[in-house]
Amino acid sequence: MKDALGVVMGRFQGLHMGHMEYLLAGAERCGHLIVGVTNFEPWEELPASLKDLDRVRPSSNPFTYYERMAMIRDSLVEAGLPRERFDVVPFPIEQPEHIFNFAPPEAAYYVTIYDQWGEHKRQVLEDLGLRTQVLWVRTDAQRLTSGTEVRRLIAEGKPWEHLVPPAARRYLTEHGLVERLRRPNA
């Protein structure tokens, strides 16, 4: 039986094929998918325990919330998920006390685990009393790709297009985001 509401979450900096696998797996399990975008405010005050993580550095977060939302929206529609079956919202996993401003507590929260951060997210959600489902546990070596790898390849002018969905590739190219990553200190 499908969940009525499901939630997936991630930074999506930028959207790649591994993200699409996760998004579509979540969509298969529910009637309506809420896609939560974390690190949506680069200026937000982070808890001290997170400040040393690479994932919160400005260089690891070159795309705005809006840019990531547009890539997710366009890529999911292009993959065949009807627009009325999903929403894209901010998701403050870094400040869990605010999650319920963006996602309902009755939803199923789908997570994937590759590393300690995945375990941390699962624990945060469970500590909030949320119904959490682990879609899969894989090693870092089993990732299809990573946002870090895609950003690095773009910055170095190497082939990257095969690692992202076509709609995200078009968005990155047409909105000058590829050039942004290729500029020093982007």
N, CA, C and O of each residue as an XYZ file, in Angstrom:
744
protein
N       0.829     -1.186      0.000
C       0.000      0.000      0.000
C       0.874      1.251      0.000
O       1.844      1.342      0.753
N       0.527      2.202     -0.841
C       1.294      3.442     -0.914
C       0.954      4.371      0.241
O      -0.166      4.383      0.750
N       1.959      5.151      0.639
C       1.720      6.227      1.593
C       0.987      7.341      0.863
O       1.219      7.551     -0.327
N       0.106      8.060      1.555
C      -0.575      9.194      0.939
C       0.435     10.295      0.620
O       0.432     10.857     -0.475
N       1.299     10.594      1.591
C       2.319     11.631      1.449
C       3.688     11.049      1.751
O       3.857     10.290      2.706
N       4.662     11.412      0.927
C       6.038     11.011      1.173
C       6.948     12.203      1.055
O       6.659     13.143      0.314
N       8.048     12.174      1.782
C       9.014     13.277      1.770
C      10.399     12.710      1.490
O      10.821     11.735      2.112
N      11.095     13.325      0.556
C      12.514     13.075      0.340
C      13.226     14.402      0.557
O      12.614     15.463      0.435
N      14.502     14.349      0.874
C      15.210     15.602      1.117
C      16.657     15.499      0.694
O      17.255     14.424      0.723
N      17.219     16.648      0.294
C      18.620     16.713     -0.085
C      19.011     18.128     -0.457
O      18.161     19.010     -0.579
N      20.315     18.337     -0.637
C      20.790     19.655     -1.073
C      20.571     19.843     -2.564
O      20.232     20.940     -3.008
N      20.761     18.783     -3.342
C      20.577     18.825     -4.801
C      21.448     19.913     -5.434
O      20.963     20.735     -6.211
N      22.737     19.905     -5.091
C      23.697     20.918     -5.551
C      24.634     20.349     -6.606
O      25.756     20.082     -6.176
N      24.429     20.124     -7.811
C      23.197     20.216     -8.531
C      22.600     18.821     -8.691
O      23.175     17.797     -8.322
N      21.442     18.863     -9.250
C      20.662     17.654     -9.436
C      21.381     16.693    -10.380
O      21.803     17.089    -11.467
N      21.524     15.421     -9.968
C      22.215     14.435    -10.807
C      21.413     13.137    -10.850
O      20.363     13.034    -10.216
N      21.897     12.159    -11.585
C      21.170     10.910    -11.800
C      20.958     10.121    -10.503
O      19.943      9.439    -10.363
N      21.883     10.201     -9.568
C      21.677      9.558     -8.271
C      20.510     10.185     -7.527
O      19.719      9.486     -6.894
N      20.407     11.510     -7.608
C      19.256     12.178     -7.010
C      17.957     11.719     -7.667
O      16.960     11.478     -6.986
N      17.974     11.602     -8.988
C      16.762     11.189     -9.699
C      16.333      9.786     -9.277
O      15.140      9.515     -9.142
N      17.295      8.900     -9.071
C      16.955      7.557     -8.602
C      16.209      7.651     -7.261
O      15.191      6.986     -7.065
N      16.713      8.465     -6.360
C      16.111      8.670     -5.042
C      14.726      9.315     -5.156
O      13.768      8.844     -4.543
N      14.624     10.389     -5.940
C      13.350     11.085     -6.104
C      12.277     10.169     -6.677
O      11.149     10.139     -6.185
N      12.629      9.428     -7.711
C      11.647      8.554     -8.354
C      11.288      7.354     -7.468
O      10.151      6.881     -7.494
N      12.248      6.865     -6.690
C      11.948      5.780     -5.745
C      10.969      6.275     -4.682
O      10.061      5.544     -4.288
N      11.147      7.498     -4.222
C      10.206      8.072     -3.267
C       8.827      8.232     -3.886
O       7.820      7.907     -3.258
N       8.779      8.730     -5.116
C       7.503      8.956     -5.805
C       6.727      7.653     -6.005
O       5.497      7.648     -5.974
N       7.452      6.544     -6.212
C       6.795      5.242     -6.389
C       6.080      4.785     -5.128
O       5.148      3.984     -5.201
N       6.503      5.283     -3.977
C       5.979      4.798     -2.697
C       4.834      5.637     -2.131
O       4.286      5.310     -1.078
N       4.471      6.717     -2.826
C       3.449      7.594     -2.262
C       2.557      8.193     -3.340
O       2.892      8.197     -4.524
N       1.416      8.695     -2.897
C       0.508      9.357     -3.814
C       0.959     10.760     -4.160
O       0.762     11.221     -5.285
N       1.571     11.448     -3.188
C       2.068     12.811     -3.402
C       3.442     12.932     -2.742
O       3.609     12.603     -1.568
N       4.410     13.401     -3.502
C       5.789     13.524     -3.023
C       6.114     14.968     -2.687
O       5.845     15.880     -3.469
N       6.691     15.159     -1.522
C       7.220     16.461     -1.140
C       8.734     16.341     -1.216
O       9.336     15.508     -0.538
N       9.340     17.178     -2.045
C      10.792     17.193     -2.197
C      11.317     18.351     -1.359
O      11.068     19.517     -1.666
N      12.046     18.018     -0.299
C      12.601     19.035      0.588
C      14.013     19.392      0.187
O      14.873     18.520      0.059
N      14.253     20.679     -0.012
C      15.578     21.181     -0.392
C      16.247     21.752      0.853
O      15.785     22.740      1.423
N      17.331     21.122      1.261
C      18.067     21.561      2.451
C      19.063     22.653      2.075
O      19.264     22.950      0.898
N      19.675     23.239      3.083
C      20.609     24.349      2.860
C      19.976     25.387      1.937
O      20.611     25.858      0.993
N      18.729     25.738      2.213
C      18.016     26.644      1.325
C      18.326     28.098      1.591
O      18.047     28.952      0.751
N      18.896     28.396      2.743
C      19.313     29.755      3.059
C      20.800     29.729      3.389
O      21.171     29.386      4.511
N      21.651     30.082      2.443
C      23.089     29.997      2.714
C      23.540     30.907      3.849
O      24.611     30.694      4.417
N      22.750     31.908      4.186
C      23.117     32.840      5.239
C      22.593     32.427      6.609
O      22.896     33.073      7.613
N      21.793     31.331      6.654
C      21.194     30.959      7.931
C      22.265     30.598      8.959
O      23.342     30.113      8.615
N      21.949     30.842     10.202
C      22.853     30.500     11.297
C      22.759     29.004     11.547
O      21.690     28.480     11.861
N      23.881     28.328     11.405
C      23.896     26.880     11.573
C      24.303     26.490     12.988
O      25.065     27.207     13.637
N      23.804     25.374     13.461
C      24.270     24.863     14.747
C      25.784     24.614     14.690
O      26.311     24.225     13.647
N      26.459     24.831     15.780
C      27.914     24.671     15.832
C      28.360     23.289     15.369
O      29.432     23.149     14.781
N      27.550     22.269     15.630
C      27.925     20.899     15.267
C      28.005     20.693     13.758
O      28.600     19.713     13.310
N      27.424     21.585     12.966
C      27.423     21.427     11.513
C      28.399     22.340     10.799
O      28.651     22.144      9.610
N      28.948     23.314     11.466
C      29.746     24.343     10.797
C      31.013     23.827     10.134
O      31.515     24.473      9.215
N      31.542     22.709     10.555
C      32.781     22.197      9.978
C      32.552     21.222      8.831
O      33.521     20.743      8.242
N      31.328     20.920      8.502
C      31.047     19.984      7.422
C      31.261     20.638      6.070
O      30.877     21.789      5.864
N      31.879     19.902      5.140
C      32.072     20.410      3.787
C      30.757     20.800      3.141
O      30.713     21.738      2.345
N      29.690     20.097      3.471
C      28.397     20.304      2.830
C      27.805     21.682      3.098
O      26.901     22.095      2.371
N      28.272     22.412      4.108
C      27.712     23.728      4.406
C      28.588     24.869      3.896
O      28.219     26.036      4.036
N      29.727     24.555      3.315
C      30.602     25.605      2.784
C      29.983     26.264      1.553
O      29.315     25.587      0.772
N      30.188     27.553      1.363
C      29.640     28.227      0.176
C      30.061     27.563     -1.138
O      29.263     27.506     -2.075
N      31.282     27.067     -1.226
C      31.743     26.424     -2.457
C      31.004     25.113     -2.735
O      30.979     24.647     -3.874
N      30.407     24.524     -1.711
C      29.623     23.295     -1.879
C      28.158     23.588     -2.180
O      27.371     22.671     -2.415
N      27.799     24.859     -2.173
C      26.407     25.272     -2.349
C      26.302     26.433     -3.342
O      25.859     27.521     -2.975
N      26.704     26.208     -4.591
C      26.730     27.314     -5.548
C      25.368     27.707     -6.121
O      25.238     28.785     -6.700
N      24.355     26.857     -5.972
C      23.073     27.124     -6.598
C      22.053     27.579     -5.559
O      22.027     27.078     -4.436
N      21.224     28.526     -5.948
C      20.197     29.042     -5.053
C      19.085     28.012     -4.880
O      18.989     27.039     -5.627
N      18.258     28.254     -3.883
C      17.079     27.407     -3.698
C      16.257     27.401     -4.985
O      15.865     26.333     -5.456
N      15.992     28.569     -5.559
C      15.154     28.646     -6.757
C      15.757     27.838     -7.906
O      15.038     27.109     -8.589
N      17.060     27.959     -8.126
C      17.710     27.210     -9.211
C      17.561     25.704     -9.007
O      17.284     24.967     -9.953
N      17.745     25.256     -7.776
C      17.608     23.824     -7.495
C      16.156     23.373     -7.637
O      15.887     22.298     -8.171
N      15.218     24.200     -7.157
C      13.797     23.873     -7.287
C      13.429     23.726     -8.758
O      12.728     22.783     -9.125
N      13.890     24.640     -9.605
C      13.568     24.585    -11.034
C      14.153     23.329    -11.684
O      13.485     22.686    -12.494
N      15.388     22.976    -11.338
C      15.991     21.761    -11.902
C      15.215     20.516    -11.469
O      14.979     19.619    -12.278
N      14.823     20.461    -10.208
C      14.057     19.318     -9.696
C      12.701     19.241    -10.396
O      12.318     18.193    -10.915
N      11.987     20.353    -10.404
C      10.654     20.402    -11.026
C      10.703     19.959    -12.482
O       9.944     19.084    -12.900
N      11.593     20.565    -13.244
C      11.669     20.262    -14.678
C      12.102     18.818    -14.919
O      11.602     18.163    -15.834
N      13.019     18.327    -14.112
C      13.524     16.962    -14.301
C      12.478     15.919    -13.927
O      12.356     14.898    -14.604
N      11.727     16.160    -12.868
C      10.682     15.205    -12.492
C       9.566     15.166    -13.540
O       9.087     14.089    -13.895
N       9.157     16.321    -14.029
C       8.130     16.355    -15.072
C       8.641     15.656    -16.327
O       7.916     14.868    -16.935
N       9.876     15.934    -16.716
C      10.459     15.293    -17.899
C      10.553     13.776    -17.719
O      10.451     13.028    -18.691
N      10.748     13.324    -16.482
C      10.834     11.883    -16.202
C       9.453     11.229    -16.163
O       9.349     10.012    -16.004
N       8.391     12.027    -16.307
C       7.051     11.472    -16.387
C       6.208     11.596    -15.135
O       5.087     11.086    -15.105
N       6.710     12.259    -14.095
C       5.920     12.446    -12.886
C       5.020     13.668    -13.086
O       5.525     14.777    -13.259
N       3.702     13.484    -13.066
C       2.802     14.627    -13.270
C       3.051     15.725    -12.238
O       3.283     15.435    -11.064
N       3.003     16.957    -12.666
C       3.312     18.104    -11.800
C       2.423     18.139    -10.555
O       2.868     18.574     -9.492
N       1.199     17.696    -10.673
C       0.299     17.725     -9.523
C       0.623     16.642     -8.488
O      -0.002     16.605     -7.429
N       1.582     15.766     -8.774
C       1.950     14.695     -7.834
C       3.100     15.058     -6.916
O       3.502     14.251     -6.078
N       3.642     16.274     -7.062
C       4.759     16.628     -6.190
C       4.819     18.128     -5.929
O       4.300     18.938     -6.698
N       5.463     18.468     -4.827
C       5.790     19.849     -4.476
C       7.266     19.882     -4.107
O       7.831     18.883     -3.659
N       7.881     21.040     -4.302
C       9.266     21.251     -3.884
C       9.233     22.366     -2.847
O       8.727     23.458     -3.105
N       9.781     22.072     -1.667
C       9.717     23.014     -0.545
C      11.088     23.119      0.128
O      11.920     22.226     -0.027
N      11.328     24.188      0.866
C      12.527     24.240      1.712
C      12.424     23.157      2.789
O      11.326     22.782      3.201
N      13.573     22.664      3.236
C      13.577     21.615      4.262
C      14.769     21.832      5.196
O      15.894     21.463      4.857
N      14.534     22.421      6.355
C      15.632     22.793      7.257
C      16.136     21.646      8.139
O      15.999     21.700      9.361
N      16.712     20.618      7.532
C      17.254     19.508      8.311
C      18.323     20.000      9.283
O      18.572     19.376     10.315
N      18.955     21.134      8.940
C      19.987     21.714      9.795
C      19.382     22.335     11.060
O      20.072     22.508     12.065
N      18.090     22.667     11.001
C      17.360     23.221     12.139
C      16.030     22.474     12.242
O      14.980     23.011     11.891
N      16.082     21.235     12.725
C      14.922     20.347     12.670
C      13.665     20.875     13.343
O      12.558     20.468     12.991
N      13.821     21.769     14.297
C      12.632     22.311     14.966
C      11.742     23.094     13.997
O      10.596     23.399     14.328
N      12.250     23.422     12.809
C      11.476     24.175     11.815
C      10.904     23.300     10.695
O      10.193     23.807      9.826
N      11.197     22.017     10.701
C      10.757     21.137      9.604
C       9.248     21.186      9.411
O       8.772     21.185      8.276
N       8.489     21.230     10.504
C       7.032     21.165     10.369
C       6.428     22.431      9.771
O       5.230     22.461      9.490
N       7.221     23.466      9.571
C       6.747     24.636      8.829
C       6.669     24.345      7.341
O       6.024     25.089      6.600
N       7.323     23.262      6.883
C       7.435     22.986      5.453
C       6.916     21.616      5.042
O       6.555     21.419      3.882
N       6.871     20.673      5.964
C       6.456     19.307      5.638
C       5.600     18.766      6.785
O       5.885     19.034      7.952
N       4.557     18.010      6.459
C       3.631     17.545      7.488
C       4.153     16.355      8.287
O       4.850     15.495      7.748
N       3.816     16.313      9.561
C       4.294     15.215     10.402
C       3.686     13.863     10.042
O       4.260     12.829     10.385
N       2.548     13.839      9.364
C       1.909     12.557      9.030
C       2.520     11.878      7.807
O       2.161     10.740      7.505
N       3.416     12.531      7.107
C       4.037     11.942      5.916
C       5.023     10.842      6.292
O       5.471     10.749      7.435
N       5.347     10.015      5.309
C       6.456      9.063      5.438
C       7.705      9.792      4.953
O       7.676     10.438      3.906
N       8.777      9.697      5.690
C      10.028     10.384      5.348
C      11.018      9.337      4.844
O      11.443      8.456      5.591
N      11.379      9.447      3.561
C      12.249      8.466      2.919
C      13.691      8.973      2.925
O      13.966     10.106      2.528
N      14.593      8.127      3.378
C      16.012      8.487      3.406
C      16.831      7.395      2.726
O      16.424      6.236      2.654
N      17.976      7.794      2.240
C      18.979      6.855      1.745
C      20.229      7.074      2.588
O      20.491      8.184      3.052
N      20.990      6.012      2.780
C      22.165      6.115      3.644
C      23.396      5.644      2.886
O      23.471      4.502      2.432
N      24.355      6.549      2.760
C      25.650      6.256      2.152
C      26.792      6.481      3.144
O      27.886      5.939      2.983
N      26.521      7.280      4.161
C      27.602      7.717      5.046
C      27.009      8.174      6.380
O      25.824      7.978      6.651
N      27.843      8.775      7.188
C      27.427      9.237      8.509
C      26.347     10.319      8.408
O      25.469     10.384      9.268
N      26.392     11.161      7.385
C      25.384     12.197      7.222
C      23.999     11.567      7.006
O      23.015     12.045      7.571
N      23.912     10.520      6.208
C      22.643      9.825      5.999
C      22.102      9.258      7.298
O      20.905      9.349      7.569
N      22.977      8.672      8.101
C      22.568      8.158      9.413
C      22.094      9.300     10.308
O      21.115      9.163     11.042
N      22.800     10.425     10.237
C      22.432     11.592     11.036
C      21.029     12.073     10.663
O      20.211     12.341     11.543
N      20.746     12.184      9.356
C      19.419     12.634      8.908
C      18.330     11.682      9.402
O      17.292     12.122      9.896
N      18.569     10.391      9.268
C      17.595      9.413      9.741
C      17.323      9.611     11.230
O      16.171      9.604     11.662
N      18.380      9.785     12.006
C      18.232      9.950     13.453
C      17.488     11.239     13.788
O      16.637     11.242     14.677
N      17.791     12.322     13.099
C      17.089     13.591     13.334
C      15.591     13.415     13.111
O      14.782     13.861     13.924
N      15.227     12.770     12.017
C      13.811     12.570     11.697
C      13.131     11.666     12.719
O      12.012     11.937     13.155
N      13.813     10.594     13.096
C      13.242      9.695     14.097
C      13.109     10.379     15.459
O      12.142     10.142     16.182
N      14.079     11.226     15.806
C      13.999     11.957     17.074
C      12.798     12.902     17.102
O      12.284     13.226     18.173
N      12.354     13.342     15.924
C      11.159     14.187     15.837
C       9.877     13.355     15.880
O       8.775     13.902     15.861
N      10.029     12.031     15.937
C       8.871     11.149     15.972
C       8.272     10.881     14.607
O       7.124     10.449     14.506
N       9.037     11.133     13.553
C       8.529     10.950     12.190
C       8.676      9.508     11.737
O       9.619      8.813     12.117
N       7.738      9.074     10.925
C       7.779      7.730     10.334
C       8.821      7.765      9.220
O       8.612      8.374      8.170
N       9.930      7.109      9.469
C      11.073      7.159      8.566
C      11.283      5.805      7.913
O      11.258      4.773      8.584
N      11.490      5.811      6.603
C      11.763      4.584      5.858
C      13.104      4.737      5.142
O      13.318      5.693      4.398
N      13.985      3.797      5.375
C      15.269      3.789      4.673
C      15.053      3.069      3.346
O      14.704      1.888      3.323
N      15.261      3.781      2.244
C      15.073      3.181      0.923
C      16.207      2.236      0.581
O      15.979      1.174      0.002
N      17.436      2.616      0.937
C      18.577      1.733      0.754
C      19.765      2.238      1.555
O      19.872      3.417      1.891
N      20.644      1.303      1.844
C      21.934      1.599      2.478
C      22.991      1.127      1.488
O      23.005     -0.037      1.089
N      23.861      2.027      1.102
C      24.938      1.717      0.154
C      26.226      2.348      0.647
O      26.219      3.268      1.465
N      27.315      1.839      0.139
C      28.600      2.456      0.451
C      28.795      3.653     -0.472
O      28.117      3.783     -1.492
N      29.712      4.508     -0.108
C      30.019      5.667     -0.948
C      30.454      5.213     -2.346
O      30.178      5.891     -3.335
N      31.127      4.078     -2.422
C      31.580      3.553     -3.714
C      30.413      3.099     -4.592
O      30.576      2.955     -5.803
N      29.253      2.875     -4.006
C      28.084      2.434     -4.762
C      27.219      3.591     -5.265
O      26.189      3.358     -5.897
N      27.620      4.825     -4.994
C      26.880      5.991     -5.496
C      26.955      6.029     -7.016
O      27.971      5.668     -7.609
N      25.867      6.470     -7.635
C      25.903      6.675     -9.085
C      26.841      7.824     -9.418
O      27.614      7.741    -10.373
N      26.777      8.878     -8.648
C      27.667     10.027     -8.738
C      27.386     10.898     -7.526
O      26.624     10.506     -6.642
N      27.990     12.063     -7.478
C      27.733     12.996     -6.383
C      27.717     14.409     -6.948
O      28.268     14.671     -8.017
N      27.082     15.307     -6.220
C      27.095     16.713     -6.618
C      28.508     17.258     -6.639
O      28.857     18.065     -7.501
N      29.323     16.817     -5.687
C      30.723     17.254     -5.646
C      31.429     16.882     -6.943
O      32.149     17.698     -7.518
N      31.226     15.657     -7.401
C      31.861     15.193     -8.636
C      31.352     15.976     -9.844
O      32.145     16.388    -10.691
N      30.063     16.179     -9.930
C      29.498     16.929    -11.056
C      30.038     18.358    -11.071
O      30.456     18.849    -12.120
N      30.035     19.023     -9.931
C      30.558     20.401     -9.862
C      32.033     20.446    -10.237
O      32.468     21.366    -10.930
N      32.810     19.457     -9.784
C      34.239     19.427    -10.105
C      34.452     19.267    -11.608
O      35.266     19.973    -12.202
N      33.722     18.342    -12.220
C      33.868     18.119    -13.659
C      33.480     19.364    -14.457
O      34.159     19.725    -15.417
N      32.406     20.007    -14.064
C      32.006     21.247    -14.753
C      33.100     22.287    -14.605
O      33.499     22.906    -15.591
N      33.594     22.490    -13.392
C      34.625     23.503    -13.135
C      35.890     23.235    -13.939
O      36.563     24.172    -14.369
N      36.217     21.963    -14.144
C      37.421     21.595    -14.885
C      37.198     21.512    -16.389
O      38.133     21.224    -17.136
N      35.982     21.758    -16.841
C      35.687     21.702    -18.270
C      35.698     20.285    -18.832
O      35.930     20.088    -20.025
N      35.449     19.304    -17.979
C      35.432     17.900    -18.401
C      33.991     17.457    -18.631
O      33.067     18.131    -18.175
N      33.774     16.334    -19.332
C      32.406     15.861    -19.582
C      31.643     15.589    -18.280
O      32.132     14.877    -17.404
N      30.478     16.148    -18.169
C      29.615     16.011    -16.998
C      28.163     15.753    -17.384
O      27.371     15.290    -16.563
N      27.822     16.048    -18.604
C      26.426     16.042    -19.042
C      25.730     14.695    -18.832
O      24.529     14.654    -18.565
N      26.473     13.603    -18.952
C      25.896     12.268    -18.796
C      25.503     11.954    -17.351
O      24.805     10.970    -17.106
N      25.935     12.763    -16.408
C      25.678     12.512    -14.990
C      24.428     13.219    -14.469
O      24.038     13.023    -13.318
N      23.802     14.036    -15.308
C      22.634     14.796    -14.860
C      21.458     14.548    -15.797
O      21.660     14.222    -16.966
N      20.235     14.696    -15.300
C      19.070     14.537    -16.175
C      19.075     15.622    -17.258
O      19.589     16.718    -17.031
N      18.509     15.327    -18.424
C      18.513     16.311    -19.521
C      17.941     17.679    -19.122
O      18.497     18.705    -19.514
N      16.862     17.716    -18.367
C      16.274     19.007    -17.982
C      17.234     19.801    -17.101
O      17.340     21.018    -17.252
N      17.929     19.138    -16.192
C      18.900     19.827    -15.342
C      20.078     20.316    -16.177
O      20.578     21.419    -15.959
N      20.522     19.505    -17.129
C      21.615     19.917    -18.015
C      21.227     21.196    -18.770
O      22.013     22.140    -18.852
N      20.019     21.213    -19.313
C      19.564     22.404    -20.035
C      19.496     23.614    -19.108
O      19.926     24.707    -19.479
N      18.963     23.425    -17.916
C      18.849     24.542    -16.975
C      20.234     25.088    -16.622
O      20.453     26.299    -16.647
N      21.157     24.198    -16.295
C      22.520     24.628    -15.944
C      23.159     25.421    -17.076
O      23.826     26.428    -16.841
N      22.952     24.961    -18.302
C      23.569     25.595    -19.467
C      22.876     26.907    -19.829
O      23.532     27.929    -20.028
N      21.556     26.870    -19.911
C      20.795     28.029    -20.382
C      20.762     29.185    -19.387
O      20.515     30.323    -19.785
N      21.001     28.923    -18.119
C      20.939     29.977    -17.108
C      22.318     30.416    -16.617
O      22.423     31.088    -15.591
N      23.368     30.046    -17.336
C      24.707     30.520    -17.010
C      25.341     29.873    -15.797
O      26.341     30.375    -15.283
N      24.779     28.763    -15.325
C      25.318     28.147    -14.117
C      26.599     27.370    -14.393
O      27.441     27.237    -13.505
N      26.755     26.859    -15.597
C      28.008     26.185    -15.970
C      29.141     27.216    -15.932
O      30.217     26.947    -15.397
N      28.893     28.377    -16.495
C      29.919     29.441    -16.479
C      30.233     29.870    -15.045
O      31.387     30.140    -14.714
N      29.209     29.930    -14.199
C      29.422     30.302    -12.799
C      30.403     29.336    -12.135
O      31.287     29.761    -11.391
N      30.250     28.048    -12.400
C      31.130     27.056    -11.786
C      32.540     27.084    -12.370
O      33.499     26.692    -11.705
N      32.661     27.538    -13.587
C      33.986     27.565    -14.229
C      34.786     28.797    -13.875
O      35.984     28.852    -14.151
N      34.152     29.789    -13.271
C      34.878     30.990    -12.855
C      35.627     30.682    -11.566
O      35.107     29.981    -10.697
N      36.827     31.192    -11.438
C      37.569     31.005    -10.171
C      36.756     31.575     -9.002
O      36.099     32.609     -9.129
N      36.815     30.889     -7.883
C      36.114     31.285     -6.654
C      34.603     31.283     -6.804
O      33.903     32.015     -6.104
N      34.096     30.457     -7.720
C      32.629     30.405     -7.900
C      31.977     29.692     -6.756
O      30.754     29.551     -6.732
